[in-house]
Amino acid sequence: MEEKELIHIRRDLHRIPELGFEEYKTHSYLLEFIKELPQDHLTVETWKTGIFVKVEGRAPKKTIGYRADIDGLPLTEATGYEYASTHEGQMHACGHDFHMTIALAALESLANEPASNHVVFIFQPAEEGPGGAEPMLRSEAMYRFKPDCIFALHIAPELPVGVVSSRAGLLFANTSELFIDLTGKGGHAAYPHLTKDMVVAASFLVTQLQQIVARRVDPLDSAVITVGKIAGGTVQNIVAEQARLEGTIRTMSPEAMDRVKAEIEKIVQGIELAHDCSASIDYGSNYYQVNNHADYVQKFANLTKGLNVTYQEASAAMTGEDFGYMLKEIPGFMFWLGVDSQSGLHTSRLSPKEEALSIGAKLVVKGLREL
Ligand SMILES: CC(=O)N[C@@H](CCC[C@H](N)C(=O)O)C(=O)O
């Protein structure tokens, strides 16, 4: 696909970011594109807002899968692009517009000239939450499309265009969302002794949670607890009856995740006692770590040599990806694609360089034809 068309598609998709399992316009856009391709070797099936596409191989020995996530984030865009999001408060701030464009370009190449093996494209909803990979994996459709190996990419703002990176073993962390609600006795701000202040309780809780990472987790088995949002109370002169913390937990192993959760539960019980309140914990959606299979990473690294691309060994990151569930059952790998943006993932000014689109597309096509 010409660079001009790649950019055109990416910008179209960038304008219409949608949240997990609400990717209706995105779904239609993808289906429209797929409909225009030569259909002789294609089988297309939809699953919720996701899509499976199989391209029959010429002399198949196996089926190679490629997964692209399709949802956006609840964030107001501040890039100033003329093609900025037209959906108020929603943005492709994690590069899924890039991921989809590259997948469509690869699909077009394969539909016009099938590979030797069968190829399956998985357009997956809700990566940012509540998680589409696991239910898609368990879907009835997956029996018809399940590949023998699979790969995916994620844009990397901190890497220059022309650089890709990956590693054997752990690439991304285990994640769990974290929602804690506190309820106590509110009242007049002038009579604090008659109340149980949930703003104070929440403040203690936030600082105590940080001690889990500092003092209860082996420093060599890292963990992260981030409270990204805290809300409580109504006005300045009422002692708050309610407070809510929203955050995320990241660990390098599923066992460490269990330990961190057990520690959180102990601390929350302590808060209930100390502040005479009731608390509830909800872990929202949880993602399994992304564990790359060493032999596929090696094959991928070799494959980059034929293209004008530099392969670098990546470090493990505390980002999460529900692609980890796919890799738990199907051998394969994920890699970072350099897009050189000053602003990082999940920021309102993320500005990936579009020159990376054709590099991503060439790599994915080569992977699907040669892995
Ligand atoms: C690549 C990336 O940024 N992924 C997200 C995954 C979100 C998982 C879940 N909603 C959570 O917040 O725990 C990330 O934040 O790493």
The ligand as a MOL file (V3000), in Angstrom:
LIG
                    3D

  0  0  0     0  0            999 V3000
M  V30 BEGIN CTAB
M  V30 COUNTS 16 15 0 0 0
M  V30 BEGIN ATOM
M  V30 1 C -0.2770 -0.6440 26.3070 0
M  V30 2 C -1.1090 -0.0440 27.3900 0
M  V30 3 O -0.9540 1.1150 27.6870 0
M  V30 4 N -2.0330 -0.8350 27.9650 0
M  V30 5 C -2.8550 -0.4490 29.0640 0
M  V30 6 C -3.7270 -1.6010 29.4840 0
M  V30 7 C -4.7630 -1.2190 30.5250 0
M  V30 8 C -5.0800 -2.3090 31.4930 0
M  V30 9 C -6.1510 -1.9590 32.5080 0
M  V30 10 N -7.2240 -1.1760 32.0080 0
M  V30 11 C -5.4940 -1.2610 33.7100 0
M  V30 12 O -5.4610 -0.0240 33.7620 0
M  V30 13 O -5.0410 -1.9610 34.6190 0
M  V30 14 C -1.9880 0.0150 30.2430 0
M  V30 15 O -2.4480 0.8910 30.9960 0
M  V30 16 O -0.8600 -0.4770 30.4190 0
M  V30 END ATOM
M  V30 BEGIN BOND
M  V30 1 1 1 2
M  V30 2 2 2 3
M  V30 3 1 2 4
M  V30 4 1 4 5
M  V30 5 1 5 6
M  V30 6 1 5 14
M  V30 7 1 6 7
M  V30 8 1 7 8
M  V30 9 1 8 9
M  V30 10 1 9 10
M  V30 11 1 9 11
M  V30 12 2 11 12
M  V30 13 1 11 13
M  V30 14 2 14 15
M  V30 15 1 14 16
M  V30 END BOND
M  V30 END CTAB
M  END
